[in-house]
Amino acid sequence: MNNQTRQQVALAVHAVADKKGEDLAILEMDRNSGAFTDYFVVCTGTNPRQIQAISDEVERQLSQSGLRPNSIEGYNQAEWVLLDYVDFVVHVFSERSRKFYDLERLWKSASRVAPADLVRKRAARKLAKKAATVRASKSRARSNGSRTTRKKKH
């Protein structure tokens, strides 16, 4: 899954936390499962107003970074609000609806991801990329050094 999607999911998770969403789960969908998206962000709100507030905050924070949902479902009923961002989907449930639909069981082939893992994998990739750049520049420096040595001998 690409780095930009991970950053967007991390932003959605942050928005959920800002509005005190409960029982947060981040599911990285298995490519072989037939899933239509890369991630599910699932959380629970304690009442309809909080469910709407969580949804509003996710939408607000992501729109500030230039990302708007492809669709929003269930906002007025506030039992299960679904915000579809194509590469990931945010599900904000009432406790009763979350137990009834049980997405974690339905998509049990998905990997659970901790919020910190979204950042760690990005940081690990940056470190790996930086290390590769350093190795490449050292290799170029060595090969350039041997060329200049040869030139001086001739």
C-alpha positions in Angstrom: 0.0 0.0 0.0 1.4 3.4 -0.9 2.8 5.9 1.5 0.3 8.6 0.7 -2.6 6.3 1.6 -0.9 5.4 4.9 -0.6 9.1 5.7 -4.2 9.7 4.9 -5.3 6.8 7.1 -3.1 8.1 9.9 -4.9 11.5 9.6 -8.3 9.8 9.7 -7.2 7.9 12.8 -6.0 11.1 14.4 -9.4 12.7 13.7 -11.2 9.7 15.3 -9.0 10.1 18.4 -9.7 13.8 18.5 -13.4 13.1 18.9 -12.9 10.2 21.4 -13.9 7.4 19.0 -13.8 4.1 20.9 -12.5 0.7 20.1 -10.5 1.8 17.1 -9.4 -0.9 14.6 -7.4 -0.4 11.5 -7.6 -3.3 9.0 -5.2 -3.6 6.1 -7.1 -5.6 3.6 -5.6 -8.7 2.1 -5.1 -8.3 -1.7 -6.5 -11.8 -2.3 -9.7 -11.2 -0.4 -11.5 -9.4 -3.1 -11.6 -6.2 -1.0 -12.5 -3.0 -2.9 -10.2 -0.9 -0.8 -6.8 -1.0 1.0 -7.8 -0.2 4.5 -10.8 0.0 6.8 -10.8 2.3 9.8 -13.4 1.1 12.2 -14.5 2.8 15.4 -17.5 3.2 17.7 -19.3 6.3 18.9 -21.4 6.3 22.1 -24.4 8.2 20.7 -25.7 9.6 17.4 -24.2 13.1 18.0 -20.8 11.7 18.7 -21.0 9.4 15.7 -21.7 12.5 13.5 -19.0 14.5 15.3 -16.4 11.8 14.6 -17.5 11.7 10.9 -17.4 15.5 10.6 -13.9 15.6 12.1 -12.6 12.9 9.8 -14.1 14.8 6.8 -12.8 18.2 8.1 -9.2 17.0 8.7 -8.9 15.1 5.4 -10.4 17.9 3.4 -7.8 20.3 4.8 -5.2 18.0 3.2 -7.2 18.2 -0.1 -9.0 14.9 0.2 -12.8 14.6 -0.1 -14.8 11.5 0.4 -16.1 9.8 -2.7 -19.4 9.1 -0.8 -20.9 9.3 2.7 -23.6 6.9 3.8 -25.7 6.8 6.9 -24.9 10.2 8.3 -28.5 11.2 9.2 -29.4 7.9 10.9 -26.0 7.9 12.7 -26.0 4.1 13.4 -23.3 3.4 10.9 -21.6 6.2 9.0 -19.4 5.1 6.1 -17.0 7.6 4.6 -15.5 6.2 1.3 -12.2 7.6 0.3 -11.6 4.9 -2.3 -8.2 3.7 -1.0 -9.6 3.4 2.5 -13.1 3.5 4.1 -13.9 4.9 7.5 -16.7 3.2 9.4 -18.2 4.9 12.5 -20.6 2.6 14.3 -23.0 2.7 17.2 -22.1 -0.1 19.6 -25.2 -2.1 18.6 -24.5 -1.8 14.8 -20.9 -2.7 15.2 -21.7 -5.9 17.1 -24.4 -6.8 14.5 -22.3 -6.2 11.4 -19.0 -7.4 12.9 -16.7 -6.2 10.1 -13.6 -7.5 11.9 -15.0 -11.1 11.7 -16.4 -10.6 8.2 -12.9 -9.5 6.9 -10.9 -11.8 9.2 -8.2 -12.2 6.5 -7.3 -8.5 7.0 -4.2 -7.6 9.0 -4.7 -5.5 12.1 -2.5 -2.4 12.0 -1.7 -0.3 15.1 -1.8 3.5 14.6 1.9 3.7 15.3 2.6 1.1 12.6 1.3 3.5 10.0 4.0 6.0 10.9 6.7 3.4 11.6 6.5 1.8 8.2 6.7 5.2 6.6 9.7 6.1 8.7 11.3 2.8 8.0 10.9 3.3 4.3 12.5 6.8 4.5 15.4 5.4 6.4 15.9 2.6 3.9 15.7 5.1 1.0 18.2 7.4 2.7 20.6 4.4 3.4 20.4 3.4 -0.3 21.2 6.9 -1.4 24.2 7.1 0.9 25.4 3.7 -0.3 25.0 4.8 -3.9 26.9 8.1 -3.4 29.7 6.2 -1.6 29.9 3.8 -4.5 30.1 6.7 -7.0 32.7 8.4 -4.9 34.8 5.2 -4.8 34.5 4.7 -8.6 35.3 8.4 -9.2 38.3 8.2 -6.9 39.7 5.2 -8.8 39.3 7.0 -12.1 41.2 10.1 -10.9 43.9 7.8 -9.6 44.3 6.1 -13.0 44.4 9.5 -14.7 47.3 10.7 -12.5 49.3 7.5 -13.2 49.1 8.0 -17.0 
